[in-house]
Amino acid sequence: MPELCDVHGKEPAGIGLARALMADRPCNVLFLCTGNSARSIIAEALINQWGGGMFRGFSAGSHPKGAVHPIALELLKRMKLATEGLRSKSWDEFAAPHGPPLDFVFTVCENAAGEVCPYWPGQPMTVHWGLPDPAAVEGSETDKWVAFRDTFKALDTRIRIFTSLPLASLDRIKLQEHLDAIGKTPPGGGTT
């Protein structure tokens, strides 16, 4: 019997998810960004909020900054999302043999999307949802907060759509099409 969220085998992608509902492991979702201090951290918190126990979120970076951006943490707290355990970490933690088997890997920045990624345990589906880096915004505190808010809104929209997909009825090709389309969704918008 395949793992609970087996989107990798010959069966339709969602059959593993249907089994997941009866098994003991949610789908593991990794969000990648170069610094793992803002976008990927926000995405991790959002998937854990909206995943309804069916998804477990993680985040990492190819060159982690070593600390979560303070505006990202404050924004998540203001939005009443859990921040406990959020930390900037290397993607090496997830590429190791003892790492969690991954079902989905999303890159949320252009740099991470262009890098050669490690081999991921579980042979996950990979998707690019690039967004501008709010941590790179220069200017006033207001300018910085607006950038983080816009990033939050875009990721919130995309993750809510992702977590509502009928995974059990989508084959791997259709699921990939949906995931790619979600990555083009503007904040507050729907998909095709």
Residue frames as a rotation matrix with the C-alpha (Angstrom) as fourth column:
MET 1
0.584 0.812 0.000 0.00
0.812 -0.584 0.000 0.00
0.000 0.000 -1.000 0.00
PRO 2
-0.083 -0.657 0.749 1.50
0.550 -0.657 -0.515 3.41
0.831 0.369 0.416 -0.96
GLU 3
-0.846 -0.238 -0.477 2.29
0.528 -0.505 -0.683 6.07
-0.078 -0.829 0.553 1.61
LEU 4
-0.169 0.883 -0.437 -0.63
0.700 -0.205 -0.684 8.15
-0.694 -0.422 -0.584 2.70
CYS 5
0.539 0.331 -0.775 -0.14
-0.199 -0.844 -0.499 11.03
-0.818 0.423 -0.389 0.31
ASP 6
-0.283 -0.702 0.654 1.28
0.441 0.510 0.738 9.09
-0.852 0.498 0.165 -2.64
VAL 7
0.693 0.456 -0.559 1.23
-0.240 -0.585 -0.775 11.55
-0.680 0.671 -0.295 -5.51
HIS 8
-0.106 -0.905 -0.412 4.20
-0.847 -0.135 0.514 9.83
-0.521 0.403 -0.752 -7.09
GLY 9
-0.541 -0.145 0.828 3.02
0.001 0.985 0.174 6.39
-0.841 0.095 -0.533 -8.10
LYS 10
-0.971 0.174 0.161 1.04
0.194 0.191 0.962 5.06
0.137 0.966 -0.219 -11.03
GLU 11
-0.184 0.956 -0.230 -2.28
0.974 0.146 -0.174 5.60
-0.133 -0.256 -0.958 -9.28
PRO 12
0.375 0.352 0.858 -4.15
0.430 -0.886 0.176 8.88
0.821 0.303 -0.483 -9.67
ALA 13
-0.515 -0.729 0.451 -2.46
-0.017 -0.517 -0.856 11.47
0.857 -0.448 0.254 -7.48
GLY 14
-0.221 0.496 0.840 -5.30
-0.851 -0.519 0.082 11.76
0.476 -0.697 0.536 -5.04
ILE 15
0.540 0.421 -0.729 -5.72
-0.062 0.884 0.464 8.08
0.839 -0.206 0.503 -4.22
GLY 16
-0.385 -0.753 -0.534 -2.83
0.606 0.230 -0.761 8.41
0.696 -0.616 0.368 -1.81
LEU 17
-0.818 0.132 0.560 -4.54
-0.403 -0.826 -0.394 11.40
0.411 -0.548 0.729 -0.21
ALA 18
0.268 0.961 -0.066 -7.79
-0.658 0.233 0.716 9.46
0.704 -0.148 0.695 0.17
ARG 19
0.375 -0.239 -0.895 -5.79
0.507 0.862 -0.018 6.79
0.776 -0.447 0.445 1.99
ALA 20
-0.674 -0.694 0.254 -4.12
0.217 -0.514 -0.830 9.57
0.706 -0.505 0.497 3.96
LEU 21
-0.154 0.708 0.689 -7.39
-0.746 -0.541 0.389 10.44
0.648 -0.454 0.612 5.57
MET 22
0.870 0.465 -0.166 -7.45
-0.279 0.740 0.611 6.93
0.407 -0.485 0.774 7.03
ALA 23
0.325 -0.841 -0.433 -3.72
0.627 0.534 -0.567 6.74
0.708 -0.088 0.701 7.80
ASP 24
0.616 -0.130 -0.777 -1.39
0.742 -0.237 0.628 8.37
-0.265 -0.963 -0.050 10.26
ARG 25
-0.444 -0.845 -0.299 0.53
0.629 -0.531 0.567 10.92
-0.638 0.063 0.768 8.15
PRO 26
0.655 0.607 -0.450 -0.63
0.110 -0.665 -0.739 14.14
-0.748 0.434 -0.502 6.53
CYS 27
0.673 -0.430 0.602 0.88
0.661 -0.015 -0.750 15.31
0.332 0.903 0.274 3.24
ASN 28
0.200 -0.709 -0.676 4.24
0.640 -0.428 0.638 16.95
-0.742 -0.561 0.368 3.91
VAL 29
0.775 0.129 0.619 4.70
0.562 -0.588 -0.581 20.28
0.289 0.798 -0.528 2.14
LEU 30
-0.011 -0.861 -0.508 8.05
0.816 -0.301 0.493 22.10
-0.577 -0.409 0.706 1.98
PHE 31
0.954 0.229 0.195 8.31
0.298 -0.814 -0.498 25.77
0.044 0.533 -0.845 1.01
LEU 32
0.116 -0.993 -0.005 11.74
0.951 0.110 0.291 26.91
-0.288 -0.039 0.957 -0.20
CYS 33
0.971 -0.030 0.236 13.33
0.057 -0.934 -0.352 30.29
0.231 0.355 -0.906 -0.44
THR 34
0.214 -0.977 0.016 16.96
0.150 0.016 -0.989 31.31
0.965 0.214 0.150 -0.46
GLY 35
-0.556 -0.536 0.635 17.08
-0.421 -0.478 -0.771 32.95
0.717 -0.696 0.040 3.00
ASN 36
-0.135 0.620 -0.773 14.17
0.606 0.669 0.430 31.17
0.784 -0.411 -0.466 4.72
SER 37
-0.887 -0.172 -0.429 13.35
0.453 -0.512 -0.730 34.31
-0.094 -0.841 0.532 6.69
ALA 38
-0.678 0.648 -0.346 10.12
-0.544 -0.759 -0.358 35.65
-0.494 -0.054 0.867 5.18
ARG 39
-0.157 0.705 -0.692 8.12
-0.953 0.076 0.293 34.11
0.259 0.705 0.660 2.27
SER 40
-0.327 -0.004 -0.945 8.77
-0.133 0.990 0.042 30.46
0.936 0.140 -0.324 3.04
ILE 41
-0.979 -0.015 -0.203 8.21
0.199 0.123 -0.972 31.05
0.039 -0.992 -0.117 6.76
ILE 42
-0.528 0.840 -0.122 4.87
-0.755 -0.530 -0.386 32.75
-0.389 -0.112 0.914 6.09
ALA 43
-0.069 0.486 -0.871 3.86
-0.782 0.516 0.350 29.89
0.620 0.705 0.344 3.78
GLU 44
-0.727 -0.246 -0.641 4.78
0.147 0.856 -0.495 27.30
0.671 -0.454 -0.586 6.42
ALA 45
-0.914 0.403 -0.037 2.56
-0.072 -0.251 -0.965 29.04
-0.399 -0.880 0.259 8.99
LEU 46
-0.301 0.845 -0.442 -0.31
-0.932 -0.360 -0.053 29.37
-0.204 0.396 0.895 6.49
ILE 47
-0.232 0.224 -0.947 -0.32
-0.493 0.812 0.313 25.73
0.838 0.540 -0.078 5.32
ASN 48
-0.870 -0.097 -0.483 -0.28
0.330 0.612 -0.718 24.60
0.365 -0.785 -0.501 8.94
GLN 49
-0.749 0.654 -0.105 -3.25
-0.368 -0.543 -0.754 26.91
-0.551 -0.526 0.648 9.63
TRP 50
0.009 0.825 -0.565 -5.36
-0.956 -0.158 -0.246 26.04
-0.292 0.543 0.787 6.56
GLY 51
-0.636 -0.389 -0.666 -4.21
-0.640 0.749 0.174 22.45
0.431 0.537 -0.725 6.04
GLY 52
0.317 0.914 0.252 -6.85
-0.905 0.212 0.369 21.07
0.284 -0.345 0.895 8.37
GLY 53
0.222 -0.308 0.925 -4.56
-0.605 0.700 0.379 18.30
-0.764 -0.644 -0.030 9.56
MET 54
0.898 0.124 0.422 -4.31
0.232 0.682 -0.693 16.96
-0.374 0.721 0.584 5.99
PHE 55
0.554 -0.750 0.361 -1.12
0.281 -0.239 -0.929 18.94
0.784 0.616 0.079 5.31
ARG 56
0.695 -0.469 -0.545 1.96
0.532 -0.176 0.828 19.53
-0.484 -0.866 0.127 7.44
GLY 57
0.907 -0.280 0.315 4.09
0.058 -0.657 -0.751 22.49
0.418 0.699 -0.580 6.44
PHE 58
0.354 -0.887 -0.296 7.82
0.729 0.064 0.681 23.00
-0.586 -0.457 0.670 6.58
SER 59
0.988 -0.155 0.022 10.14
-0.100 -0.732 -0.674 25.69
0.121 0.664 -0.738 5.24
ALA 60
0.380 -0.925 0.015 13.84
0.609 0.262 0.749 25.90
-0.696 -0.275 0.663 4.46
GLY 61
0.857 -0.161 -0.489 16.40
-0.411 -0.787 -0.461 27.85
-0.310 0.596 -0.741 2.50
SER 62
0.762 -0.647 0.003 19.38
0.444 0.519 -0.730 27.12
0.471 0.558 0.683 0.31
HIS 63
-0.490 -0.861 0.134 21.35
0.485 -0.397 -0.780 29.81
0.725 -0.317 0.612 2.19
PRO 64
0.453 0.818 -0.355 19.31
0.752 -0.137 0.644 30.45
0.478 -0.559 -0.677 5.35
LYS 65
0.207 -0.305 0.929 19.74
-0.194 -0.944 -0.267 33.78
0.959 -0.125 -0.255 7.10
GLY 66
-0.665 -0.481 -0.572 19.68
0.384 0.436 -0.814 32.10
0.641 -0.761 -0.106 10.49
ALA 67
-0.793 0.476 -0.379 16.78
0.223 -0.352 -0.909 34.17
-0.566 -0.806 0.173 11.83
VAL 68
-0.063 0.864 0.499 13.17
0.997 0.038 0.060 34.79
0.033 0.501 -0.865 10.88
HIS 69
-0.666 -0.139 0.733 12.54
0.298 -0.950 0.090 38.37
0.684 0.279 0.675 9.77
PRO 70
-0.899 0.276 -0.340 10.94
0.296 -0.190 -0.936 40.28
-0.323 -0.942 0.089 12.66
ILE 71
-0.543 0.755 -0.369 8.18
-0.808 -0.590 -0.019 41.75
-0.231 0.288 0.929 10.48
ALA 72
-0.398 0.387 -0.832 7.25
-0.381 0.755 0.534 38.26
0.834 0.530 -0.153 9.26
LEU 73
-0.738 0.081 -0.670 6.92
0.563 0.622 -0.544 37.06
0.373 -0.779 -0.504 12.86
GLU 74
-0.844 0.424 -0.330 4.97
-0.049 -0.672 -0.739 40.11
-0.535 -0.607 0.588 13.97
LEU 75
-0.496 0.678 -0.543 2.62
-0.848 -0.243 0.471 39.87
0.187 0.694 0.696 10.98
LEU 76
-0.466 0.300 -0.832 1.91
0.037 0.946 0.321 36.19
0.884 0.119 -0.452 11.68
LYS 77
-0.823 0.154 -0.547 1.19
0.564 0.111 -0.818 37.00
-0.065 -0.982 -0.178 15.33
ARG 78
-0.748 0.557 -0.361 -1.16
-0.459 -0.827 -0.325 39.84
-0.480 -0.077 0.874 14.34
MET 79
-0.289 0.632 -0.719 -2.96
-0.804 0.247 0.541 37.44
0.520 0.734 0.437 11.99
LYS 80
0.252 0.371 0.894 -3.27
-0.905 0.417 0.082 35.02
-0.342 -0.830 0.441 14.94
LEU 81
0.731 -0.146 -0.667 -1.17
-0.288 0.820 -0.495 32.32
0.619 0.554 0.557 13.29
ALA 82
0.916 -0.401 0.000 1.09
0.212 0.483 0.849 30.03
-0.341 -0.778 0.528 15.28
THR 83
0.644 -0.764 -0.047 4.74
-0.579 -0.446 -0.683 31.08
0.501 0.467 -0.729 15.29
GLU 84
0.457 -0.474 0.753 6.11
-0.654 0.394 0.645 28.56
-0.602 -0.788 -0.130 17.77
GLY 85
0.311 -0.442 0.842 8.88
0.342 0.878 0.334 26.49
-0.887 0.184 0.424 16.23
LEU 86
0.951 -0.017 0.307 9.35
0.289 -0.296 -0.910 28.74
0.107 0.955 -0.277 13.18
ARG 87
0.376 -0.892 -0.252 13.05
-0.049 -0.291 0.956 29.11
-0.925 -0.347 -0.153 12.44
SER 88
0.622 -0.311 -0.719 15.37
-0.783 -0.249 -0.570 29.80
-0.002 0.917 -0.399 9.53
LYS 89
0.247 -0.485 0.839 16.97
-0.249 0.805 0.539 26.50
-0.936 -0.342 0.078 8.49
SER 90
-0.573 -0.592 -0.567 18.84
-0.725 0.043 0.688 24.83
-0.383 0.805 -0.454 5.66
TRP 91
0.450 0.725 -0.522 17.16
-0.886 0.436 -0.158 22.64
0.113 0.534 0.838 3.09
ASP 92
-0.480 -0.710 -0.516 19.80
-0.564 0.700 -0.439 20.04
0.672 0.080 -0.736 3.98
GLU 93
-0.687 0.290 0.667 17.59
-0.588 0.317 -0.744 19.06
-0.427 -0.903 -0.047 6.94
PHE 94
0.332 0.939 0.088 14.95
-0.616 0.287 -0.734 17.85
-0.714 0.190 0.674 4.49
ALA 95
0.458 -0.254 -0.852 17.29
-0.788 0.329 -0.521 16.25
0.412 0.910 -0.050 1.96
ALA 96
-0.572 -0.710 0.411 18.84
-0.820 0.486 -0.301 13.99
0.014 -0.509 -0.860 4.61
PRO 97
-0.677 0.273 -0.684 17.81
-0.050 0.909 0.413 10.32
0.735 0.314 -0.602 4.72
HIS 98
-0.695 0.404 -0.595 16.11
0.717 0.315 -0.623 10.88
-0.064 -0.859 -0.508 8.08
GLY 99
-0.911 0.365 -0.194 14.13
-0.369 -0.929 -0.017 13.86
-0.187 0.056 0.981 6.75
PRO 100
-0.135 0.939 0.315 10.36
-0.172 0.291 -0.941 13.63
-0.976 -0.181 0.123 6.41
PRO 101
-0.577 0.020 0.817 9.12
0.754 0.399 0.522 12.10
-0.316 0.917 -0.246 3.15
LEU 102
-0.629 0.283 -0.724 7.94
-0.244 -0.956 -0.162 15.08
-0.738 0.075 0.671 1.11
ASP 103
-0.045 0.727 0.685 4.83
0.758 0.472 -0.450 15.14
-0.651 0.499 -0.572 -1.04
PHE 104
0.764 0.255 0.592 5.04
0.581 -0.670 -0.462 18.70
0.278 0.697 -0.660 -2.38
VAL 105
-0.208 -0.806 -0.555 7.93
0.799 -0.467 0.379 21.17
-0.565 -0.364 0.741 -2.67
PHE 106
0.771 0.492 0.405 7.12
0.629 -0.692 -0.355 24.79
0.106 0.528 -0.843 -3.54
THR 107
-0.531 -0.843 -0.082 9.75
0.846 -0.532 -0.013 27.40
-0.033 -0.076 0.997 -4.39
VAL 108
0.564 0.791 -0.236 8.51
0.797 -0.596 -0.096 30.87
-0.216 -0.134 -0.967 -3.49
CYS 109
0.485 -0.433 -0.760 11.42
-0.275 -0.900 0.338 32.95
-0.830 0.045 -0.556 -4.78
GLU 110
0.886 -0.129 -0.445 13.21
-0.445 0.030 -0.895 33.22
0.128 0.991 -0.031 -8.09
ASN 111
-0.048 -0.997 0.068 16.65
-0.981 0.034 -0.189 32.36
0.186 -0.076 -0.980 -6.67
ALA 112
-0.328 -0.048 0.943 15.60
-0.531 0.835 -0.142 29.05
-0.781 -0.548 -0.300 -5.12
ALA 113
0.725 0.664 0.182 13.71
-0.196 0.452 -0.870 28.10
-0.660 0.595 0.458 -8.28
GLY 114
0.770 -0.457 -0.445 16.88
-0.545 -0.108 -0.831 28.49
0.332 0.883 -0.332 -10.33
GLU 115
-0.132 -0.863 0.488 19.14
-0.980 0.186 0.064 26.55
-0.146 -0.470 -0.871 -7.99
VAL 116
-0.258 -0.021 -0.966 19.96
-0.321 0.945 0.065 22.89
0.911 0.327 -0.250 -8.28
CYS 117
0.364 0.508 0.781 17.89
-0.905 -0.004 0.425 21.33
0.219 -0.861 0.459 -5.53
PRO 118
-0.687 -0.566 0.455 18.90
-0.677 0.726 -0.120 18.31
-0.263 -0.391 -0.882 -3.51
TYR 119
-0.587 0.524 -0.617 17.22
0.029 0.775 0.631 14.96
0.809 0.353 -0.471 -3.91
TRP 120
-0.360 0.559 0.747 14.07
-0.915 -0.369 -0.164 15.06
0.184 -0.742 0.644 -1.80
PRO 121
-0.968 0.105 0.229 12.92
0.017 0.934 -0.356 11.96
-0.251 -0.340 -0.906 0.08
GLY 122
-0.183 0.974 0.130 9.55
0.267 0.177 -0.947 10.86
-0.946 -0.138 -0.293 -1.27
GLN 123
-0.821 -0.193 0.538 10.08
0.563 -0.109 0.819 12.23
-0.099 0.975 0.198 -4.81
PRO 124
-0.184 0.812 -0.554 7.61
0.449 -0.432 -0.782 15.09
-0.874 -0.393 -0.285 -4.30
MET 125
0.428 0.370 0.825 5.73
0.880 -0.381 -0.285 17.11
0.209 0.847 -0.488 -6.87
THR 126
-0.484 -0.647 -0.589 7.58
0.710 -0.684 0.167 20.40
-0.511 -0.337 0.790 -7.37
VAL 127
0.474 0.719 0.508 5.98
0.857 -0.510 -0.078 23.74
0.203 0.472 -0.858 -8.08
HIS 128
-0.731 -0.682 -0.013 7.20
0.674 -0.719 -0.169 27.33
0.106 -0.132 0.985 -8.47
TRP 129
0.517 0.856 0.000 5.14
0.826 -0.499 0.264 30.10
0.226 -0.136 -0.965 -6.85
GLY 130
-0.482 -0.874 0.068 7.57
0.830 -0.480 -0.283 33.01
0.279 -0.080 0.957 -7.15
LEU 131
0.782 0.623 -0.028 6.92
0.590 -0.725 0.356 36.23
0.201 -0.295 -0.934 -5.24
PRO 132
0.231 -0.704 0.671 9.01
-0.108 -0.704 -0.702 39.36
0.967 0.089 -0.239 -4.66
ASP 133
-0.231 -0.432 -0.872 11.08
0.806 0.418 -0.420 39.30
0.546 -0.799 0.252 -1.47
PRO 134
0.760 0.555 0.339 9.47
0.279 -0.749 0.602 41.57
0.587 -0.363 -0.723 1.14
ALA 135
0.666 -0.573 -0.478 12.65
0.575 -0.015 0.818 41.41
-0.476 -0.819 0.320 3.22
ALA 136
-0.324 -0.829 0.456 14.53
0.935 -0.206 0.290 43.15
-0.146 0.520 0.842 0.39
VAL 137
0.473 0.584 0.659 12.23
0.672 -0.723 0.158 46.19
0.569 0.368 -0.735 0.37
GLU 138
-0.661 -0.661 -0.354 13.97
0.749 -0.560 -0.354 49.41
0.035 -0.499 0.866 1.31
GLY 139
-0.325 0.556 0.765 12.20
0.060 -0.795 0.603 52.51
0.944 0.242 0.225 2.48
SER 140
-0.338 0.282 0.898 9.98
-0.855 -0.490 -0.168 53.40
0.393 -0.825 0.407 5.38
GLU 141
-0.872 0.131 0.471 8.59
-0.217 0.759 -0.613 50.96
-0.438 -0.637 -0.634 7.93
THR 142
0.143 0.985 -0.100 5.23
-0.490 -0.017 -0.872 51.42
-0.860 0.174 0.480 6.20
ASP 143
0.203 -0.145 -0.968 6.75
-0.966 0.132 -0.222 50.40
0.160 0.981 -0.113 2.84
LYS 144
-0.804 -0.573 -0.156 8.20
-0.526 0.809 -0.260 47.28
0.276 -0.127 -0.953 4.44
TRP 145
-0.623 0.640 0.450 4.93
-0.178 0.445 -0.878 46.36
-0.762 -0.627 -0.163 6.17
VAL 146
0.345 0.742 -0.575 3.01
-0.771 -0.126 -0.624 46.83
-0.536 0.658 0.529 2.90
ALA 147
-0.187 -0.502 -0.844 5.43
-0.876 0.474 -0.088 44.46
0.444 0.723 -0.529 1.15
PHE 148
-0.975 -0.163 0.154 5.01
-0.220 0.822 -0.525 41.81
-0.041 -0.546 -0.837 3.86
ARG 149
-0.249 0.959 0.134 1.23
-0.353 0.039 -0.935 42.25
-0.902 -0.280 0.329 3.84
ASP 150
0.299 0.337 -0.893 1.12
-0.945 -0.025 -0.326 41.81
-0.132 0.941 0.311 0.04
THR 151
-0.607 -0.588 -0.535 3.24
-0.618 0.772 -0.148 38.66
0.500 0.241 -0.832 0.29
PHE 152
-0.852 0.349 0.390 1.01
-0.164 0.529 -0.833 37.32
-0.497 -0.774 -0.393 3.04
LYS 153
0.086 0.965 -0.250 -2.14
-0.625 -0.143 -0.768 37.98
-0.776 0.222 0.590 0.99
ALA 154
0.091 -0.109 -0.990 -0.72
-0.954 0.276 -0.118 36.28
0.286 0.955 -0.079 -2.10
LEU 155
-0.831 -0.464 -0.307 0.42
-0.358 0.869 -0.342 33.21
0.425 -0.174 -0.888 -0.19
ASP 156
-0.654 0.672 0.348 -2.80
-0.294 0.199 -0.935 33.07
-0.697 -0.714 0.067 1.83
THR 157
0.268 0.768 -0.582 -4.85
-0.866 -0.072 -0.494 33.05
-0.421 0.636 0.646 -1.38
ARG 158
-0.085 -0.386 -0.919 -2.70
-0.813 0.560 -0.160 30.41
0.576 0.734 -0.361 -3.07
ILE 159
-0.944 -0.328 0.014 -2.54
-0.269 0.747 -0.608 28.12
0.189 -0.578 -0.794 -0.04
ARG 160
-0.352 0.895 0.274 -6.29
-0.487 0.076 -0.870 28.30
-0.800 -0.440 0.409 0.57
ILE 161
0.400 0.454 -0.796 -6.87
-0.916 0.177 -0.360 27.29
-0.023 0.873 0.487 -3.06
PHE 162
-0.433 -0.672 -0.601 -4.27
-0.641 0.698 -0.320 24.51
0.634 0.247 -0.733 -2.81
THR 163
-0.950 0.012 0.312 -5.75
-0.250 0.570 -0.782 23.06
-0.188 -0.821 -0.539 0.38
SER 164
-0.064 0.996 0.070 -9.22
-0.550 0.023 -0.835 23.04
-0.833 -0.091 0.546 -1.18
LEU 165
-0.350 -0.112 -0.930 -8.21
-0.916 0.251 0.314 21.10
0.198 0.962 -0.190 -4.31
PRO 166
0.715 0.616 0.332 -10.00
-0.655 0.755 0.009 17.76
-0.245 -0.224 0.943 -4.75
LEU 167
-0.243 -0.966 -0.090 -6.70
-0.944 0.214 0.251 15.84
-0.223 0.146 -0.964 -4.63
ALA 168
-0.344 0.131 0.930 -8.44
-0.167 0.966 -0.198 12.47
-0.924 -0.223 -0.310 -4.52
SER 169
0.593 0.675 0.440 -9.96
0.325 0.300 -0.897 13.05
-0.737 0.675 -0.042 -7.97
LEU 170
0.755 -0.377 -0.537 -6.93
-0.634 -0.630 -0.448 14.52
-0.170 0.679 -0.714 -9.78
ASP 171
0.782 -0.615 0.102 -4.31
0.621 0.753 -0.218 12.52
0.057 0.234 0.971 -11.63
ARG 172
0.076 -0.868 -0.490 -0.71
0.757 -0.270 0.596 13.72
-0.650 -0.416 0.636 -11.42
ILE 173
-0.642 -0.327 0.693 -0.82
0.743 -0.490 0.457 15.71
0.190 0.808 0.557 -14.68
LYS 174
0.243 0.818 0.521 -4.04
0.490 -0.567 0.662 17.54
0.837 0.094 -0.538 -13.79
LEU 175
0.740 -0.024 -0.672 -2.77
0.650 -0.231 0.724 18.19
-0.173 -0.973 -0.155 -10.28
GLN 176
-0.346 -0.931 -0.116 0.45
0.813 -0.360 0.459 19.71
-0.469 0.064 0.881 -11.67
GLU 177
-0.439 0.263 0.859 -1.63
0.625 -0.598 0.503 21.93
0.646 0.757 0.098 -13.99
HIS 178
0.669 0.743 -0.013 -3.71
0.483 -0.422 0.767 23.15
0.564 -0.520 -0.641 -11.06
LEU 179
0.478 -0.560 -0.677 -0.64
0.738 -0.162 0.655 23.80
-0.477 -0.813 0.335 -8.92
ASP 180
-0.601 -0.705 0.375 1.06
0.792 -0.463 0.399 25.75
-0.108 0.537 0.837 -11.71
ALA 181
-0.094 0.665 0.741 -2.12
0.518 -0.603 0.607 27.81
0.850 0.440 -0.288 -12.27
ILE 182
0.771 0.357 -0.527 -2.37
0.625 -0.273 0.731 28.60
0.117 -0.893 -0.434 -8.56
GLY 183
-0.069 -0.912 -0.405 1.15
0.853 -0.264 0.450 30.02
-0.517 -0.314 0.796 -8.74
LYS 184
-0.763 -0.145 0.630 -0.12
0.536 -0.685 0.493 32.63
0.360 0.714 0.601 -11.18
THR 185
0.265 0.956 -0.129 -3.05
0.836 -0.161 0.525 33.61
0.481 -0.247 -0.841 -8.96
PRO 186
-0.428 -0.364 0.827 -3.01
-0.039 -0.907 -0.419 37.24
0.903 -0.212 0.374 -7.80
PRO 187
-0.986 0.081 -0.145 -3.84
0.150 0.055 -0.987 38.02
-0.072 -0.995 -0.066 -4.18
GLY 188
-0.455 0.886 -0.088 -7.56
-0.378 -0.282 -0.882 37.58
-0.806 -0.368 0.463 -3.56
GLY 189
-0.174 0.374 -0.911 -8.10
-0.985 -0.051 0.167 35.95
0.016 0.926 0.377 -6.98
GLY 190
0.582 0.398 0.709 -9.25
-0.376 0.905 -0.200 32.55
-0.721 -0.150 0.676 -8.16
THR 191
-0.596 -0.785 0.171 -7.73
-0.237 0.376 0.896 30.04
-0.767 0.493 -0.410 -10.53
THR 192
-0.199 0.480 -0.855 -8.73
-0.978 -0.047 0.201 28.82
0.056 0.876 0.479 -13.91
